[in-house]
Amino acid sequence: MKKKLFWFPLLAALLSIGVLYTIGNVFEISFLGWNFYEENPSKGVIFEAGGSVVPIIIGFVVGFITERILKISIKATITWYNAEFFYAILNISTVA
């Protein structure tokens, strides 16, 4: 179960970062994309690249929220299993 707690938030963050950068480049949204600039003067090649940090920040937030949701759902599942175990020991029917 620990592997899921690590991989799901990481994959959610990376996927959201990739999707946001793709949207930024396809629709030419400056605060979501990369920009490249290349110039060939007589003395050499000048290459500049830059990108927005906004998709990275949003990706971290998505990863954090995903981790919280997983922890809450696992805690609820464990509590439910403990209640079912308790009801089984006491022979209490959960169906009214």
N, C-alpha and C positions, 0 to 999 in steps of 0.2 A: 504494500500500500504506500510505502514511502516513495517508491519510484514514480507513482502517479502524481504525488504531491509535488514532485520536482519537474516532471516532464510536461504536464498539462499547462501550467502557467508559463513555462518557457516557450512552448510551442505557440500558445495563444499570443504572447508578446511578439514573437518573431513574425508570426503570420499577420498580425495587425500592422506591424511596422512595414512589412512588405506590401500589403494591400494599400496602405496610406501613401507610400512612396509611388506605387504604380498609379494610383488615382491622381496624385499630384503631377506626375509626368505626362499622363495621357491627356488630362484636361488642362494642363499648363497652369496649375495653381501654385503660385510661387512659394507659399509657406508650407507646402506639402511635398515638394519635389527637389530634385537635384538640378544643378546647372553646371554646364561645362563651357569653357571658352578656350579656343585654340587660335593662336596667331602665328604666322610664319614670317617674321621680319628677316631682313638680310643677315642679321647676326646670329640667328638661331630660332628655336621654337619656344614660344611662350604658351604654357598650358596652365589654366586655372580651373579648379573644380571646387564647388561648394554645395552645401545642402542644408536643408532645414532640420532643426532639432525637434520640432513639434511632433513628428511621427514617433520619434524615439520616446519622448515623454508620454505620449498617449499609449504607446506599447507597454511601457513600464506600469502605467495605471491599469491597463487591461490585464496584465499578468498578475498584479497585486489583487485585483478584484476576483480573478479566477481562482487564485490560491485561497482567498477567504471563503468563496463559495464551496470549494472542495472541502475545506476544514469543517465548515458548518454542516455540510451534508454527511460527512463521515461521522461527525459527532452525533448527529441525529440518527444515523443508521446504527451505530453502536448502542445508543440509548434504547432504540427500538428492539434490538436483539436482546439486550439485557432484560427489558420488560417482558418479552416473549418467553425468555428462559425462566423468569420469576413466575409467570403465569403457569408455565408447564410444570414447575415444581409443586405449586400449590393446587394443581388441577382446576384452575379457574378458567372458564371459557371466556374468550375475548369477544365472542359474538353474543349479543344480547338476545 
